Amino acid sequence: MQVFECEVCHQAVHFDNTICTSCGHRLGFRPDALRVSALVMAGDAKDAGGRPIPGGLWRVADDPSGRLYRQCRHYAVDAVCNWLVPHDDPDPFCRACRLNRTIPDLSVPGNARLWERLEVEKRRLVYGLLRLGLPVVPRKSEPAGLAFDFLADPNPDFREGGRVVTGHANGLITLNIAEADPAVRERMREAMAEPYRTILGHFRHESAHYYWDRLIRDTHWHTAFREHFGDEREDYDTALRRHYAAGPPADWQDAFVSAYASSHPWEDWAETWAHYMHIVDTLDTAAAYGMDIVPRAGLSARLRADGGQPAFDAYATEAFDLLIDHWLPLAGALNSLNRSMGHPHVYPFVLTAAAIEKLAFVHRVIQGFRTAAHVAGTWARSPQVSGL
């Protein structure tokens, strides 16, 4: 995650901010530029029927002749978003919110707050996918696109029957809104013996199943996938029942990023993909703050010769080793800092050589897609991901 700057007062502003606390300017995230910007009103906006559009028209404060934007409807009306929509885009929702198929019943007390927490993390997912140059297309406009259902349990006590199950099916990601309640999520984490359970982690994991369908299934990567992760034709339901009944194999840490990854090749891919996104985004954030954790011997001198740290969203294909060389010492430092404050490890995982090779495979798949899409002219480039 990058750190952004108010164009008016040059104060640092953050991804979810809606107001600059220094100069008071309205802020909005521009998906076409992948940045948070200070805004000024540019006039009233009307729909095709001549009716006023909530929020009016806005432009970037230091670009008086630049592109005009509207606030996403969930920004202007519902106050759960801070993204913008180009004024000539007919969709009332931003690139993140238009992925929603179902949102919670907001007349139920507490649902609005839970939904807001989900939207915050979903926008982080979408930002990360866009930074990586991956396709983020709503299913309502393309059958192979992506959609989200945010649903509530008929019975709010997760220990009883009738639960909404978080998962993915044919591009539709379903998330139980109870996951946005920290107390419920912690009970689930303890019940399932998981060292790490977050909303963002759920989004990244479930997105992996979607991108497996888009990037692996019936492509030239499929054979290599089976060599790394196993044969996904193994019966999925049987594999999960076995995992929950008997637990992971005793030696799971030798080859998998998590215990759950050992349950089935699809889950191994999903857990590895999620960890890859964790790593890239955290390194990107560390670089934005100028954090320089000294990596393995010899690498620091090479970095100085090359002019400093790379941008971790746009590294070249051969740079996976550079990425992991930065991640391992950073993860160790983050864990030590957390322990110093009396908290558990922020990254409670051990990456073995086998797990790292699977992460490298995810890296190659994503870089392969970016390269192919660029050559075909189908990749919508942005300033943040140009130069490959």
Buried (B, 14 or more C-beta within 10 A) or exposed (E): BBBBBBBBBEBBBEBBBBBBEEBEBBBBBBBBBBBBBBBBEBEEBEEEEEEEBBBBBBBBBEEEEEBBBBBBBBBBEBEBBBBBBBBEBEBBBBBBBBBBBEBBEEEEEBBBEBBBBBBBBBBBBBBBBBBBBBBBBBBBEEEEBBBBBBBBBEEBEBEEEEBBEBBBEEBBBBBBBBBBBEEBBEBBBEEEEBEBBBBBBBBBBBBBBBBBEBBBEEBEBEEBBBEBBBEBEEEBEEBBEEBEEEEBEEEBBEBBBBBBBBBBBBBBBBBBBBBBBBBBBBBBBBBBEEBBBEBEEEBBEEBEEEEEBBBBBBBEEEBBEBBBBBBBBBBEBBBEEBEEEEEEBBBEBEBEEEBBEBBBBBBBBBBBBBBEBBEEEEBEEBEBBEEB
